[in-house]
Amino acid sequence: MEAVPLSPESLDPRFVFLLDADKIIWIWSGSRSRVTFSNKVRLFAVKMNKRDKKGKAEIESCNQLKTPDEFWEALTGSKTKPEEPIFEHIPEDHKPERKRLYEVQLGMGYVELPQIELKNDILYKEMLKPKCVFILDCTSELFVWIGKKASRLLKMAGQKMATEFHQIIERPEFCTICREIEGEESTVFRSKFSSWDDIVPFDFTMTADTVQRRGADIKVIMERDKMKTDLVALFLDRLPTMPHEEADQLIEDFNLDLEVIESFVLEGKKFVRLPKEELGIFYTMDCYVFLCRYFDYNEELSENGSKGSVEGGNGEEESEEEEKEVDFKCVVYFWQGREASNMGWLNFTFSLKRKFESLFKDKLEVVRMNQQQENHKFLSHFKRKILIRRGRREATLKLNEPELFHMRANGSSICTRTIQVDCRVSSLNSAFCYILRTPCAVGDESGVIYVWKGSKCDSLFFQNC
């Protein structure tokens, strides 16, 4: 949240604005604003009403297309809509003003204002100390935070320095000085800090037995269990995409130690071998098992082998040591489709898993994965050639219906998957590539496959298609 002038000229169709009109909190959403922003501002307004206004205010939402007269009256003092059109005026690369936190310190006849170093420009509640006074400068907003145990002289010095700050530095006309007392901070001030507001939890799984055993107060239960909820990751910027060269190198590194891979598919209640030509083709209602055998280079053995070779100096002994150094380990990946039953995992646990454990013993590792939640190492073995189709493998392919497949990757080209989607025009997106399989003629095995490239699609994915 960032303060802006109280004027219709501040409105922008791409953003969401909050107007505090004392008894009514207005939320105005632009025609091109995102729904997620509107929801965030709505949560902010709820917190403001609960903490700052003690629940006495009403929250009203409106959008650019349907703006009531009461909103314009609260904003301009007149119910008539301004004649000037609302246009996009905020730069696309606009960033909020940098936050600066100063601590007020008293010396022998002078006042010091050392600036607190902020890592990644993030403020934390723990930086504020009860015996101190701090000044938070956000250019368009100025806050004076006073600790409960701060001395009277320190409080006066902080208020005086904030006034000087307001006059010395050039600021917008609407900038004001806000006084914040420890424990009674406003919602706007708290929003400047990371992970300040406590999450109000509710356990919907509680029964009469759990209430008798643990009590009904969620706060007491969370304090006892020391449960912590951090929602900061939900609002952080998305990590940059991994370059294709780095992804290629990772795929090569992951496959370097791979000796062999064997695949199985669940048919009925038994796992049968998957034909080699179907490797990489998955169905959403099936379960698959992949047995991967990797070379395992033991560092301790290699060090001992190097010492023995230096002392003995025999070439044959060196080769024998090298053979001993190379061991193996087996990883079993269990893949479950999104529409598959959990009975597949139970069948694997009591059948195929026991056979693998008796064969490989302590050299076996089992990894369970769900559709589109696979790890990078597993995906790298297919080298971007994963096809996920709907239904079951046993079902007969309907040749009289077209099929549309969507190729996409999240964060890295290693995670490239080609997934079957609804065969509609609305499924197409200019940022991706699609594969369309047209229906074959009756009694004819031939058909036509089209590759559709979006105007903003990466050339690498087009080549994969």
Secondary structure, 3 states (H helix, E strand, C coil): CCCCCCCHHHCCCCCEEEEEECCEEEEEECCCCCHHHHHHHHHHHHHHHHHCCCCCCEEEEEECCCCCHHHHHHHHCCCCCCCCCCCCCCCCCCCCCCCEEEEEEECCCCEECCECCCHHHCEEHHHCCCCCEEEEECCCCEEEEECCCCCHHHHHHHHHHHHHHHHHCCCCCCCCEEEEECCCCCHHHHHCEECCCCCCCCCCCCCHHHHHHHCCCHHHHHHHHCCCCCCHHHHCCCCCCCCHHHHHHHHHHHHHCEEEEEEEEEECCEEEECCHHHCCEEECCCEEEEEEEEEEECHHHHHHHHHHHHHHCCHHHHHHHHHHHEEEEEEEEEEECCCCCCHHHHHHHHCHHHHHHHHHHHHEEEEEEECCCCCHHHHHCCCCCCEEECCCCCCCCCCCCCEEEEEECCCCHHHCEEEEECCCHHHCCCCCEEEEECCCCCCCCCCCEEEEECCCCCHHHHHHC
